[in-house]
Amino acid sequence: MNPIQDFDNRYSPEEIEILFTAADSNIVESVHPRIKTRYARQDGLAYINCTTGECINDSCDINWAGPEAEVVVKLREFEAGHTYRLRVRRRKPATAEAFPHIEPERLPEIFRHSFMLVDILERNAAHFELNRIAAEYLRPVTYTDTRGWMWMLDKKYGGRHFFATIQWQGEELNLSLHTNGNTLSEHNSALRDCHSFFDNYEQHIGSLKEYIAQEMLSTAHEIELQQDEPPVEPITATELKRRVSLFSLNFYGNGKFRATLSDDGIFWHHIIDVDGNLDGSYDEVELDG
């Protein structure tokens, strides 16, 4: 079965019309490295079933498949906060065979608000309820904490995440707070952990780099041996700690954090993710990207 037919079979044949308000997130996926067909998904804030008039104020998405160039062009037609009248086909319910790890009672919810795009009937459509939802989504939510750092709610993927960019010791750092809630007060525990980290920054960053050196020095040596011209002297723990540099911190409100560092080319330009705890212990280090 070709990819287009396989994609088509995931959706019910009946066509309906919906008013769909786009969110600020989408994705294009490759079917296979040697196949030029792409799957695209545009996330939505809410939609209205034009037949019943029911407004679904919940995460939703529309999907389509085709050659890469066509898929990307169509994706550019959607703009966050704008509403479109679409002809779509509803996604068939998930099956236990495809999702064996999901409880049977939850299967109907997986694709409940997922559709295949058939046609864009109207751009810049309007509806008072969808306009209200879009206005709230587009309104920035910002807070300034006691250190003078400004945090902004990231509304992609349903929020739950505040971020800030700060200057620290002459370097730019990206900070994120992750807990349940869309107000900074609901992120207080994560914010306290963030401030605690910076209250003892030198201690934490020294411990963090020491852990990376202990866990990753042998990997660095293995990579050096794979180079066309291996160095005469292998990298030392001291040099590794000097060269890696922090650029991102994520806090989760339970004493846990994730630190992301650049590797200065030591690990073939992968980033280094470290899951740690404010008590000085560490759970895992891995290379990414």
C-alpha positions, 0 to 999 in steps of 0.5 A, spaced: 500 500 500 502 506 498 503 512 503 497 516 500 493 510 500 495 508 507 494 515 510 487 516 507 485 509 510 486 512 517 480 517 516 472 516 515 470 517 508 464 522 510 466 529 509 464 535 514 465 542 514 468 545 520 471 552 523 478 551 525 482 556 529 489 555 528 495 554 533 502 556 533 505 549 532 505 544 526 509 539 524 512 535 517 514 528 518 517 524 513 514 517 511 521 514 509 528 517 507 527 514 500 520 516 499 518 523 498 511 523 501 510 527 507 505 527 512 503 534 515 499 536 521 497 543 523 495 544 531 488 548 532 486 551 538 478 550 537 473 548 532 466 548 531 462 543 527 458 547 522 452 541 522 451 541 529 454 548 531 458 545 537 464 548 539 470 544 541 474 548 545 480 543 546 486 541 542 485 539 535 489 538 529 488 537 521 492 533 517 494 531 510 499 528 505 503 529 499 509 531 496 514 535 500 513 542 496 506 541 496 505 540 503 509 545 506 506 550 501 499 548 504 502 549 511 504 556 510 497 558 509 495 557 516 496 562 521 496 562 529 489 565 531 486 565 524 480 561 523 478 557 517 472 554 514 475 547 512 472 541 509 475 535 513 474 527 514 474 525 521 480 520 524 477 513 525 477 511 532 484 508 535 484 501 536 487 496 541 491 493 536 495 499 534 495 502 542 496 496 546 499 500 552 492 504 552 486 503 557 480 501 552 476 506 555 481 511 553 482 509 546 476 513 543 479 520 546 486 519 542 483 521 535 477 524 537 479 531 535 483 529 529 481 530 522 484 529 515 484 536 510 480 535 504 479 543 502 480 550 505 473 553 503 474 560 506 480 563 509 479 569 515 472 566 517 469 569 523 465 566 529 465 570 536 467 564 540 473 562 536 475 570 536 474 570 543 479 563 544 484 566 539 484 573 542 486 569 549 491 565 546 494 571 542 495 575 549 502 574 552 502 572 559 508 575 562 511 576 569 517 579 573 520 575 578 523 578 585 530 578 581 527 582 575 527 576 570 521 576 566 517 570 564 513 569 559 507 563 558 509 559 552 502 557 549 504 552 544 502 545 546 497 547 551 501 552 555 504 549 562 511 552 561 514 559 563 520 561 559 525 566 560 532 569 557 537 572 562 544 574 562 548 571 567 556 572 567 556 575 560 552 569 557 545 568 555 541 562 558 535 560 557 530 558 563 524 554 563 519 552 569 514 546 568 509 545 572 501 544 571 498 551 571 498 557 566 500 562 572 506 564 575 503 562 582 502 555 580 509 555 578 512 557 584 515 551 586 519 551 580 521 558 580 524 557 587 528 551 585 530 556 579 532 561 584 536 556 589 540 554 583 542 561 582 543 562 589 549 557 589 550 557 582 558 556 582 557 550 587 551 547 582 555 548 575 562 545 578 558 539 581 554 538 574 561 539 570 564 534 575 559 529 573 559 530 566 567 529 566 566 522 570 561 519 566 563 522 559 570 522 559 571 515 556 566 516 551 570 523 549 576 518 548 573 513 544 570 519 539 577 521 539 580 515 536 575 515 531 578 521 528 582 521 522 587 525 526 587 523 533 590 528 538 597 526 541 594 527 548 587 525 549 582 530 552 583 531 560 577 531 565 580 538 566 579 540 559 572 537 558 570 541 564 572 547 561 570 547 554 563 544 555 558 550 557 551 551 560 546 554 555 539 552 558 536 550 564 529 547 566 526 546 573 520 542 575 518 544 582 520 537 585 528 539 586 529 536 579 532 540 573 535 538 566 541 542 564 543 542 557 550 544 555 554 545 548 560 540 547 564 545 543 565 539 538 568 534 543 562 529 542 561 531 534 557 537 536 551 534 540 548 537 546 549 534 553 543 533 557 543 532 564 538 530 569 539 532 576 537 534 583 538 540 587 541 536 593 547 535 588 545 528 586 544 526 578 540 521 575 542 521 567 547 524 562 546 523 555 547 526 548 542 529 544 541 532 537 
